[in-house]
């Protein structure tokens, strides 16, 4: 059959077939003297396998390494190719499902943080500093903490996490280079150093669980370009907890909230949460 007819039967366009021929993934059965390509019905299963494997996230290079050359019509000469292709596709699909579920868990956490920010933050968190009298947005001195912080409490469900070693060094700043994209920080309130970084994930991938319960929470933010040193701000948060007579555990969980979520792309925003004792 001609290229157009084969493409229509397979649900692709002609350019896709030309490209597959170019990379050796699916060659035409014949090339006529006038340069026209022709395909046979026996090649349809191979196209079906290619499209199925693409749906699981495999690249064309990976698919080619599994299926072999475009001269091998899947399901006819070598049935073992089918088994290998199915195994690879299932493995990749399961991996993608877990990755998407982990991404969904991350997004849900950010959504809840956004709700908390809008409900409890207000404008007071950008209050003046007690030492220099400057606003948070205008102060670049890392020794100053925010003078006005809204501490609120809430019931939080258990959180499944993957731990990462902290690689702590003195006066570590919080940024994507030190804590990594999507990672939170578990800060030890006794040592004022990170015990570990963590990534929110699904139960199947978790190596630890942050217990459900009542937590004390607060948001801290600084202008991008200013220092955001966790020990200083965590210490400030703990002093406020003590002043309000809270009793709490000694591990604080710090989660980043992207500033552009709340229309503040030039702000670094972190939510501190610490489990309260009964």
C-alpha positions as CSV (number, residue, x, y, z in Angstrom):
1,X,0.0,0.0,0.0
2,X,1.1,3.6,-0.6
3,X,2.6,5.7,2.2
4,X,-0.6,7.8,2.7
5,X,-2.9,4.8,3.0
6,X,-0.5,3.1,5.5
7,X,-0.2,6.3,7.5
8,X,-4.0,6.7,7.6
9,X,-4.5,3.1,8.8
10,X,-1.9,3.6,11.5
11,X,-3.2,6.9,12.7
12,X,0.0,8.9,11.9
13,X,1.0,11.4,9.2
14,X,3.4,10.8,6.3
15,X,6.1,12.8,7.8
16,X,6.2,10.5,10.8
17,X,6.8,7.5,8.4
18,X,9.5,9.4,6.6
19,X,11.3,10.1,9.9
20,X,10.9,6.5,11.1
21,X,12.5,5.3,7.9
22,X,15.3,7.8,8.3
23,X,16.2,6.6,11.8
24,X,15.7,2.9,10.9
25,X,12.7,2.4,13.2
26,X,10.2,1.4,10.5
27,X,11.4,1.1,6.9
28,X,9.0,0.7,4.0
29,X,8.6,-2.8,2.5
30,X,9.7,-1.5,-0.9
31,X,11.0,1.6,-2.5
32,X,10.0,1.9,-6.1
33,X,12.2,3.2,-8.9
34,X,10.4,6.5,-8.8
35,X,11.2,6.8,-5.1
36,X,7.7,6.1,-3.8
37,X,7.5,4.0,-0.6
38,X,5.2,1.1,-0.2
39,X,4.2,-0.8,3.0
40,X,2.6,-4.1,3.7
41,X,-0.1,-5.1,6.2
42,X,2.4,-7.2,8.1
43,X,4.1,-4.0,9.2
44,X,1.0,-2.7,11.0
45,X,1.8,-4.6,14.2
46,X,5.2,-3.1,14.4
47,X,3.7,0.4,14.2
48,X,1.2,-0.6,16.9
49,X,4.0,-1.7,19.2
50,X,5.9,1.6,18.5
51,X,2.9,3.7,19.4
52,X,2.2,1.6,22.5
53,X,5.7,2.0,23.8
54,X,5.7,5.7,23.1
55,X,2.6,6.0,25.3
56,X,4.7,4.6,28.2
57,X,7.3,7.3,27.8
58,X,10.0,5.4,26.0
59,X,12.1,7.4,23.5
60,X,12.4,6.4,19.9
61,X,16.0,5.5,20.5
62,X,15.0,3.2,23.3
63,X,12.2,1.7,21.2
64,X,14.6,1.0,18.4
65,X,17.0,-0.8,20.7
66,X,14.2,-3.1,21.9
67,X,12.5,-3.8,18.6
68,X,15.7,-4.0,16.5
69,X,15.8,-2.9,12.9
70,X,12.9,-1.7,10.9
71,X,13.1,-4.8,8.8
72,X,11.8,-7.0,11.7
73,X,8.0,-7.0,11.7
74,X,7.0,-7.5,15.4
75,X,4.9,-10.6,16.1
76,X,5.9,-12.6,13.1
77,X,9.6,-13.7,12.9
78,X,10.7,-13.2,16.5
79,X,8.0,-13.4,19.2
80,X,10.6,-12.9,21.9
81,X,10.8,-9.2,20.7
82,X,7.2,-8.8,21.7
83,X,7.8,-10.1,25.3
84,X,10.8,-7.8,25.7
85,X,8.9,-4.8,24.4
86,X,6.0,-5.5,26.7
87,X,8.2,-5.9,29.7
88,X,10.1,-2.7,29.0
89,X,6.8,-0.8,28.4
90,X,5.2,-2.1,31.6
91,X,8.4,-1.2,33.6
92,X,8.5,2.3,32.2
93,X,4.7,2.8,32.6
94,X,4.9,1.8,36.3
95,X,7.9,4.2,36.8
96,X,6.0,7.1,35.1
97,X,2.9,6.4,37.2
98,X,4.9,6.7,40.4
99,X,6.7,9.8,39.2
100,X,3.3,11.4,38.3
101,X,1.8,10.5,41.6
102,X,4.9,11.9,43.4
103,X,4.5,15.1,41.4
104,X,0.8,15.2,42.3
105,X,1.6,14.8,46.0
106,X,4.1,17.8,45.7
107,X,1.5,19.9,43.9
108,X,-1.2,19.1,46.5
109,X,1.2,20.1,49.3
110,X,1.9,23.4,47.6
111,X,-1.8,24.0,47.1
112,X,-2.5,23.6,50.8
113,X,0.5,25.9,51.6
114,X,-1.0,28.5,49.3
115,X,-4.3,28.3,51.1
116,X,-2.6,28.7,54.4
117,X,-0.6,31.6,53.2
118,X,-3.7,33.4,51.9
119,X,-5.6,32.6,55.1
120,X,-3.0,33.3,57.8
121,X,-0.3,35.5,56.2
122,X,-1.9,38.8,55.5
123,X,0.4,41.8,55.3
124,X,1.8,41.6,58.8
125,X,4.6,39.2,57.9
126,X,6.3,42.0,56.1
127,X,6.5,44.1,59.3
128,X,9.6,46.0,60.4
129,X,12.7,44.6,62.0
130,X,13.2,45.4,65.6
131,X,16.9,46.3,65.2
132,X,17.1,48.2,62.0
133,X,13.6,49.5,61.5
134,X,13.7,48.5,57.8
135,X,11.0,46.5,56.0
136,X,11.7,42.8,55.2
137,X,11.8,43.6,51.5
138,X,14.3,46.3,52.0
139,X,16.7,44.6,54.4
140,X,19.6,42.5,53.3
141,X,21.2,42.0,56.7
142,X,20.8,38.2,57.4
143,X,21.2,38.7,61.2
144,X,17.7,40.3,61.3
145,X,14.5,38.3,61.5
146,X,11.0,39.4,60.8
147,X,9.4,41.4,63.6
148,X,5.9,40.3,62.9
149,X,5.1,36.7,62.2
150,X,1.7,35.0,62.3
151,X,1.9,31.7,64.1
152,X,-1.1,29.5,63.5
153,X,-1.9,25.8,64.3
154,X,-3.5,23.2,62.1
155,X,-4.1,19.5,61.9
156,X,-1.9,17.9,59.3
157,X,-2.2,14.5,57.7
158,X,0.8,12.1,57.7
159,X,3.4,12.9,55.0
160,X,5.3,10.3,53.1
161,X,8.9,11.4,52.3
162,X,12.2,10.3,50.8
163,X,15.2,11.4,52.8
164,X,18.3,13.0,51.4
165,X,21.5,13.5,53.4
166,X,21.9,17.2,54.2
167,X,25.6,17.8,53.5
168,X,25.4,20.5,56.0
169,X,28.0,23.2,56.2
170,X,28.3,26.3,58.5
171,X,25.9,29.1,57.6
172,X,24.3,27.1,54.9
173,X,21.9,29.2,52.8
174,X,18.6,27.8,51.5
175,X,18.5,27.7,47.7
176,X,18.2,25.2,44.9
177,X,21.9,24.5,45.0
178,X,22.0,23.4,48.6
179,X,18.5,22.0,49.2
180,X,17.7,20.9,45.6
181,X,14.5,21.4,43.6
182,X,11.3,20.2,45.4
183,X,13.2,19.4,48.6
184,X,12.2,20.4,52.1
185,X,14.5,20.7,55.1
186,X,14.1,18.8,58.4
187,X,15.9,21.2,60.8
188,X,17.0,20.0,64.2
189,X,15.9,22.6,66.8
190,X,18.6,21.5,69.3
191,X,21.6,21.8,66.9
192,X,20.0,24.3,64.5
193,X,21.3,22.2,61.7
194,X,19.5,20.2,59.0
195,X,19.1,16.5,60.0
196,X,18.2,15.8,56.3
197,X,16.5,17.1,53.3
198,X,13.3,15.4,52.1
199,X,11.0,15.0,49.1
200,X,7.3,14.5,49.4
201,X,6.4,11.2,47.7
202,X,4.0,8.3,47.6
203,X,3.9,5.4,50.1
204,X,5.5,3.0,47.6
205,X,8.6,5.2,47.4
206,X,8.7,6.5,50.9
207,X,11.5,5.6,53.4
208,X,10.0,7.7,56.2
209,X,6.7,9.1,57.4
210,X,6.2,12.5,59.1
211,X,3.3,11.7,61.6
212,X,-0.1,13.3,61.4
213,X,-1.1,15.6,64.2
214,X,-1.3,19.2,65.3
215,X,1.4,21.6,64.1
216,X,2.5,25.1,64.7
217,X,3.2,26.9,61.5
218,X,4.5,30.3,60.2
219,X,5.7,31.8,57.0
220,X,9.0,33.6,56.6
221,X,10.1,35.4,53.5
222,X,13.0,37.5,52.2
223,X,13.7,39.3,49.0
224,X,15.6,37.4,46.4
225,X,19.3,38.3,46.6
226,X,19.2,38.6,50.4
227,X,20.5,35.8,52.7
228,X,18.0,33.3,54.0
229,X,19.9,31.3,56.6
230,X,17.8,28.7,58.3
231,X,19.3,28.7,61.8
232,X,18.7,32.4,62.3
233,X,15.1,32.3,61.2
234,X,14.4,28.9,62.8
235,X,15.8,30.2,66.1
236,X,13.5,33.2,65.8
237,X,10.5,30.9,65.2
238,X,11.3,28.8,68.2
239,X,11.6,31.9,70.4
240,X,8.1,32.9,69.4
241,X,6.8,29.4,70.1
242,X,8.3,29.6,73.6
243,X,6.9,33.1,74.2
244,X,3.4,31.7,73.4
245,X,4.0,28.7,75.7
246,X,3.8,26.0,73.0
247,X,5.3,22.6,73.7
248,X,6.7,21.1,70.6
249,X,8.9,18.4,69.1
250,X,12.5,19.1,68.2
251,X,12.3,18.6,64.4
252,X,11.1,21.5,62.3
253,X,10.0,21.0,58.7
254,X,10.7,23.8,56.3
255,X,8.8,23.9,53.0
256,X,9.4,26.4,50.2
257,X,6.4,28.2,48.6
258,X,7.3,29.6,45.2
259,X,6.9,33.4,45.3
260,X,5.1,33.6,42.0
261,X,2.3,31.5,43.5
262,X,1.3,34.6,45.4
263,X,2.3,37.2,42.9
264,X,5.7,37.8,44.6
265,X,8.3,36.5,42.1
266,X,11.1,38.4,43.9
267,X,10.4,36.8,47.3
268,X,11.9,33.6,48.9
269,X,9.1,32.2,51.0
270,X,9.3,29.3,53.4
271,X,6.7,27.7,55.7
272,X,8.0,26.4,59.0
273,X,6.0,23.6,60.7
274,X,6.7,21.9,63.9
275,X,4.7,19.1,65.6
276,X,3.1,20.1,68.9
277,X,3.1,17.8,71.9
278,X,-0.1,16.9,73.6
